[in-house]
Amino acid sequence: MSEGLEARLRAALRPVSPSEEFSVRLQERLTAAARPRRRAVALWFGAALAASLVLAVGIAHRASKAQERVAGLAARQQVLDALRVTNQKVDLAYLTVTSESRDEP
């Protein structure tokens, strides 16, 4: 009995070449299944590229603002220095004028 069962199993499970129609249908289904994956990959690639671009623009903008801040602080320091020098000159002129007016009889 086991030999008969084994022979029947071998016969039922023997390799069979698929028909040409089966191969064509399988190829069509595989191609159709690959299209959405390609679209998804293209979509994710585009999204990643857009995110990278936004990030690069944001970093460039932040660097530009930092440079503007440094330039503004330098300009502020120059203005403060100019005001200090101007104040010293005005004080010197005031002292000169007031001392000359005291010296006059």
C-alpha positions in Angstrom: 0.0 0.0 0.0 2.7 2.5 0.8 4.4 1.8 -2.5 1.2 2.5 -4.4 0.7 5.7 -2.4 4.2 6.7 -3.0 3.9 6.1 -6.8 0.7 8.0 -6.9 2.3 10.9 -5.0 5.3 10.9 -7.3 3.0 11.0 -10.3 0.8 13.8 -8.9 3.8 15.9 -7.8 6.0 15.3 -10.9 7.4 18.5 -12.4 5.2 19.9 -15.2 6.2 22.7 -17.6 3.8 25.6 -17.5 1.9 26.5 -20.6 2.9 29.5 -22.7 -0.4 31.3 -21.7 0.5 30.9 -18.0 3.9 32.4 -18.5 2.5 35.4 -20.4 -0.2 36.0 -17.8 2.4 35.7 -15.0 4.7 38.2 -16.7 1.9 40.6 -17.2 0.9 40.4 -13.5 4.5 40.9 -12.4 4.8 43.9 -14.7 1.5 45.4 -13.4 2.6 44.8 -9.8 5.9 46.6 -10.4 4.3 49.8 -11.7 2.8 50.9 -8.4 6.1 50.2 -6.7 7.9 52.3 -9.2 5.4 55.1 -8.7 5.8 54.9 -5.0 9.5 55.0 -5.2 9.3 57.9 -7.5 6.9 59.7 -5.2 9.2 59.1 -2.1 12.2 60.1 -4.1 10.5 63.4 -5.1 9.3 64.0 -1.6 12.8 63.4 -0.2 14.3 65.7 -2.9 11.8 68.4 -2.0 12.5 68.1 1.7 16.2 68.3 1.1 15.7 71.4 -1.0 13.5 73.0 1.8 16.1 72.1 4.4 19.0 73.6 2.3 17.0 76.8 1.7 16.3 77.0 5.5 19.9 76.5 6.4 21.0 79.1 3.9 18.4 81.6 5.2 19.5 81.0 8.8 23.2 81.5 7.8 22.3 84.7 6.0 20.4 86.0 9.1 23.4 85.1 11.3 25.7 87.1 9.0 23.2 90.1 9.0 23.2 89.9 12.8 27.0 89.9 13.0 27.1 92.9 10.6 24.5 94.7 12.5 26.3 94.3 15.8 29.5 95.5 14.2 27.7 98.6 12.8 26.2 99.2 16.2 29.6 99.1 17.8 30.9 101.6 15.2 28.0 104.0 15.9 28.7 103.8 19.6 32.4 104.5 19.1 31.5 107.4 16.8 29.1 108.8 19.4 31.7 108.4 22.2 34.3 110.3 20.1 31.7 113.0 19.2 30.8 113.4 22.8 34.4 113.8 23.7 34.9 116.5 21.0 31.7 118.3 22.1 32.9 118.3 25.7 36.3 119.6 24.6 34.6 122.3 22.5 32.3 123.2 25.4 35.3 123.5 27.9 37.2 125.6 25.4 34.3 128.0 24.9 33.5 128.2 28.6 37.1 128.7 29.6 37.6 131.5 27.0 34.5 133.2 28.2 35.8 133.2 31.8 39.2 134.5 30.7 37.6 137.5 29.0 37.3 140.6 31.3 
